[in-house]
Amino acid sequence: MPIKVGDSLPDVSVYEANPGASVNVKALFNGKKGILFAVPGAFTPGCSKTHLPGYLEDYDKLKKQGIEIIVCLSVNDPFVMTAWGEANKVDGKIRMLADTCCEFTKALDLTKDMSEPLGNVRSQRYSMVVENGVVKSLNVEPDGTGLTCSLSKNIFCQL
């Protein structure tokens, strides 16, 4: 059953910057209010032109609303996520995390088989507000890939 509002984040580690730098997602949000959003793939058109840039553009407004951490997660390798962050000039504003083996995404039960266009199972597109490791709001795109409810502009009313 997919994660829902009121659930705790799973105790699963992913990677940041390189395969030796594991990050436990639940611990990352411990004692913090933040946003976790996931994309089907780094450097893909919707993710690169709309989803990630929206959170980057709204960074200051989100911080003023009490957001302490913003995380972008994708089923990719950490080198790709780092390069994608650098290409978009996230400059430490957004943590770029790689769910290399899809373990975090599977634990959320938010996978989508994208073998045809992207070569493997990926994450559905979603966003969530997390407080102290607990999901306070969750926005999963109806088709798993669209660009509607999970955009940054739609998360302000959930803060």
Residue pairs with C-beta under 8 A, 6 or more apart in sequence:
1 109
2 108
2 109
2 110
2 140
3 9
3 10
3 108
3 109
3 110
3 135
3 138
4 135
4 138
5 135
5 136
5 137
5 138
6 134
6 135
7 134
7 135
8 26
8 133
8 134
8 135
9 25
9 26
9 29
9 36
9 130
9 133
9 134
9 135
10 25
10 26
10 104
10 107
10 108
11 24
11 26
11 27
12 24
12 25
12 26
12 103
12 104
12 107
13 22
13 23
13 24
13 25
14 22
14 23
14 25
14 73
14 97
14 98
14 99
14 100
14 103
14 104
15 21
15 22
15 23
15 77
15 78
15 81
15 97
15 98
15 100
16 22
16 23
16 78
16 81
16 82
16 95
16 96
16 97
16 98
17 78
17 82
18 78
18 79
18 82
19 77
19 78
19 100
21 78
23 95
23 97
25 36
25 71
25 73
25 97
25 104
26 133
27 133
28 34
28 69
28 71
28 95
29 36
29 69
29 130
29 131
29 132
29 133
30 132
30 133
31 132
32 68
32 69
32 130
32 131
32 132
33 66
33 67
33 68
33 69
33 129
33 130
33 131
33 132
34 67
34 68
34 69
34 70
34 71
34 129
34 130
35 55
35 62
35 67
35 69
35 70
35 71
35 127
35 128
35 129
35 130
35 152
35 155
36 71
36 73
36 127
36 128
36 130
37 51
37 55
37 70
37 71
37 72
37 73
37 125
37 126
37 127
37 128
37 150
37 152
38 72
38 73
38 74
38 105
38 110
38 123
38 124
38 125
38 126
38 127
39 46
39 47
39 51
39 52
39 72
39 73
39 74
39 123
39 125
40 47
40 74
40 75
40 112
40 114
40 118
40 122
40 123
40 124
40 125
40 144
40 145
41 47
41 74
41 75
41 76
41 114
41 118
41 122
42 48
42 74
42 76
42 80
42 81
42 83
42 84
43 80
43 84
43 87
44 118
46 125
46 145
46 147
47 74
47 125
48 84
48 87
48 88
50 147
50 151
51 125
51 147
51 150
51 151
52 72
52 84
52 88
52 90
52 94
53 88
54 151
54 152
54 153
55 62
55 70
55 72
55 94
55 152
56 88
56 89
56 90
56 93
56 94
57 152
58 152
58 153
58 156
59 70
59 93
59 94
61 156
62 70
62 152
62 155
62 156
62 159
65 156
65 159
66 159
67 159
69 95
70 93
70 94
70 95
71 94
71 95
71 97
72 81
72 85
72 90
72 94
72 95
72 96
72 97
73 97
73 98
73 99
73 104
73 105
73 123
74 81
74 97
74 98
74 99
74 122
74 123
75 98
75 99
75 100
75 102
75 105
75 120
75 121
75 122
75 123
76 84
76 98
76 99
76 100
77 98
77 100
78 97
78 98
78 100
80 98
81 96
81 97
81 98
82 96
84 96
85 94
85 96
90 96
99 105
99 123
102 111
102 120
102 121
102 122
102 123
105 111
105 121
105 122
105 123
110 123
110 124
110 126
110 140
111 121
111 122
111 123
111 124
112 121
112 122
112 123
112 124
112 144
112 145
113 121
114 120
114 121
114 122
114 145
115 121
124 140
124 141
124 144
124 145
125 140
125 141
125 144
125 145
125 146
125 147
125 150
126 138
126 139
126 140
126 141
126 150
127 138
127 139
127 149
127 150
127 151
127 152
127 154
127 155
128 135
128 136
128 137
128 138
128 139
129 135
129 136
129 137
129 155
129 158
129 159
130 136
136 158
137 155
137 158
139 149
139 150
139 154
139 155
139 158
140 149
140 150
141 147
141 148
141 149
141 150
142 148
142 149
148 154
